[in-house]
Amino acid sequence: MQILRPYGRLSLCAEMVREGSRLADIGTDHGYLPIHLCLTGKIPSALACDINPFPLRSAEENIIKHQLSDRITTRLSDGLQQVREDEADDIVIAGMGGELIRDILKAAPWVKNSSKHLVLQPMTHHEDLVKWLYENGFTILRQKAVCDEGKHYTVLCARCDGAGRSADLFDCIVVGLDPDDPLSQGFLKRSLNNLRNRSKGDPSLLPTIRRIEEIIHEDQ
């Protein structure tokens, strides 16, 4: 049975989860990600967390259906508030705005433990999340673009090494992406369109727009 749509956002998140790690899936919705990772044997156990009881109930039903109740625990939790540091190695936060993901991480200082591995998939405000990660001592280990239902996003994995760093807007958007990759180009073009709209009220964005145009060979 296919749990995750091939090549979709969650499939890319699953790819970035470390083999053998204990997972905390924040905003689990129907529980598809932890179910997939347990069924494939990539992880031994998971916490499936959601702030809303109704999707959590759906996740519980799916977990029971796949006979994984002994490996996946559901938990009603606002972000990471009900997850202890010793319960998870890898943390996935997907399908939310970058600002919300940032706020969830800010509220759980233990994610700065260097052994923790974050897999993040922002739907919007990607650059704001990356800027916060850089400024708070995280390094971006990998970032990859994906197209899901006609829209381009990225999934990134990060770990805290304690070295706070500054990054300009261009770096926050482009870090780790291959401009020659069609999926990366799709994401960069989406970011470019957003910046062009914002630049109508903020001309300081124009240098970043020009730099992105140059790397994707677009001149408009």
C-alpha positions in Angstrom: 0.0 0.0 0.0 1.3 3.4 -1.0 1.4 5.7 2.1 3.2 8.7 0.8 2.8 10.2 -2.7 6.1 9.5 -4.6 8.2 12.6 -5.0 5.9 14.8 -2.9 6.8 17.0 0.1 6.4 14.3 2.6 8.4 11.8 0.6 11.3 14.2 0.6 10.9 14.7 4.3 11.0 10.9 4.8 14.2 10.8 2.7 15.9 13.2 5.0 15.0 11.4 8.3 18.0 9.5 9.6 18.0 5.7 9.6 17.3 4.3 13.0 16.2 7.6 14.6 13.3 8.1 16.9 11.0 10.5 15.2 8.8 13.3 16.4 6.4 14.4 13.6 4.9 17.7 14.5 1.6 18.5 12.8 1.3 14.9 11.9 -2.3 15.3 10.4 -3.2 11.7 9.3 0.1 10.2 10.5 1.2 9.2 7.0 4.9 10.1 7.5 5.6 8.1 10.7 3.5 5.2 9.4 5.5 5.1 6.1 8.9 5.3 8.0 7.9 2.5 10.4 6.5 0.3 7.6 9.7 0.6 5.6 11.8 -0.1 8.6 13.7 3.2 8.5 12.9 4.1 12.0 12.0 2.0 15.1 9.4 4.4 16.7 7.7 7.7 16.4 5.6 10.3 18.2 2.8 11.6 16.0 1.8 15.0 17.4 -0.9 17.5 16.4 -2.5 20.5 18.1 -5.9 19.4 16.9 -7.7 16.3 18.2 -9.6 15.5 15.0 -6.6 14.8 12.7 -5.0 13.1 15.6 -7.9 10.7 15.8 -7.5 10.0 12.1 -3.8 9.3 12.7 -4.7 6.9 15.5 -7.1 5.0 13.2 -4.4 4.8 10.5 -1.8 3.6 13.0 -4.2 0.9 14.2 -5.0 -0.1 10.6 -1.4 -0.7 9.9 -0.8 -2.5 13.2 1.8 0.0 14.4 0.3 0.9 17.8 3.3 -0.6 19.5 5.7 1.7 17.6 3.9 5.0 17.0 2.4 7.0 19.9 0.0 9.9 19.2 0.1 12.9 21.4 -2.0 16.1 21.5 0.7 18.8 21.5 1.0 22.5 20.6 4.2 22.2 18.6 6.9 20.5 20.7 5.5 21.5 24.1 4.5 17.9 25.0 7.7 16.3 23.6 10.6 15.7 25.9 14.2 16.1 24.8 15.0 12.4 25.5 12.0 11.2 23.4 13.1 12.1 19.8 16.3 12.3 17.7 14.8 13.6 14.5 12.1 16.2 14.4 9.9 16.8 11.3 7.8 20.0 11.0 6.2 20.1 7.6 3.2 21.8 6.0 3.3 25.0 8.0 4.4 28.6 7.4 8.1 29.3 8.1 7.2 31.8 10.8 5.1 29.2 12.7 7.9 26.6 12.4 10.3 29.2 13.7 8.1 29.9 16.7 7.7 26.2 17.5 11.5 25.8 17.5 11.9 29.0 19.6 9.6 27.5 22.3 11.6 24.3 22.6 15.3 25.3 23.4 16.3 21.7 23.6 16.3 21.4 19.8 19.7 23.2 20.0 21.2 19.9 21.3 23.7 19.1 18.5 22.5 15.5 18.4 19.0 16.6 17.2 18.3 16.6 13.5 15.6 18.9 12.1 13.7 18.3 8.9 11.7 21.3 8.0 9.3 22.0 5.2 8.0 25.6 5.2 5.0 26.4 3.0 5.7 30.1 3.1 8.2 32.6 4.5 11.0 30.1 3.8 13.7 32.9 4.1 12.5 34.0 7.5 12.9 30.5 8.9 16.4 30.1 7.4 17.5 33.5 8.7 16.3 32.5 12.2 18.2 29.2 12.0 21.4 30.9 11.0 21.2 33.6 13.7 20.5 31.0 16.4 23.5 28.7 15.7 22.1 26.2 13.3 23.8 25.0 10.1 21.8 24.0 7.0 23.0 20.5 6.2 21.0 20.0 3.1 18.2 21.7 1.2 16.3 20.3 -1.8 13.4 21.6 -3.8 10.3 19.7 -4.6 7.1 20.3 -6.7 3.9 19.2 -5.0 0.5 19.7 -6.6 2.0 22.2 -9.0 3.7 24.4 -6.4 7.4 24.5 -5.6 8.7 24.2 -2.0 11.9 23.2 -0.3 12.7 20.7 2.4 15.8 21.4 4.5 17.6 19.6 7.3 19.5 21.5 10.0 21.5 20.9 13.1 22.7 23.3 15.8 26.5 23.7 16.0 26.3 26.8 18.2 27.9 29.1 15.7 25.6 32.0 15.1 26.0 33.5 11.6 24.5 36.3 9.6 23.0 35.7 6.2 21.6 38.1 3.7 18.2 37.6 2.0 19.8 36.0 -1.1 21.7 33.4 1.0 18.6 32.6 3.0 16.7 31.8 -0.2 19.4 30.1 -2.3 21.4 28.1 0.3 22.1 24.6 -0.8 20.1 24.8 -4.0 21.5 23.9 -7.4 20.3 26.7 -9.8 20.6 24.3 -12.7 18.2 21.8 -11.2 14.7 22.2 -12.7 13.0 21.8 -9.3 15.3 24.4 -7.7 14.7 26.7 -10.6 10.9 26.3 -10.0 11.3 27.3 -6.3 13.6 30.2 -7.1 11.2 31.5 -9.7 8.4 31.3 -7.1 10.6 33.2 -4.7 11.5 35.7 -7.4 7.8 36.4 -8.0 7.2 37.0 -4.3 10.1 39.4 -4.1 9.0 41.3 -7.2 5.6 41.8 -5.6 7.1 42.9 -2.3 9.6 45.3 -4.0 6.8 47.5 -5.2 6.7 48.8 -1.6 10.3 48.0 -0.7 12.9 48.9 -3.3 15.7 47.6 -1.1 14.8 44.1 -2.4 15.9 45.0 -6.0 19.5 43.9 -5.6 18.4 40.5 -4.3 16.0 40.2 -7.2 18.8 40.9 -9.7 21.1 38.3 -8.1 18.4 35.6 -8.3 17.6 36.6 -11.9 21.3 36.1 -12.8 21.6 32.6 -11.3 18.5 31.3 -13.0 19.3 33.1 -16.3 16.2 35.2 -16.2 16.2 38.8 -17.1 12.9 40.6 -17.0 
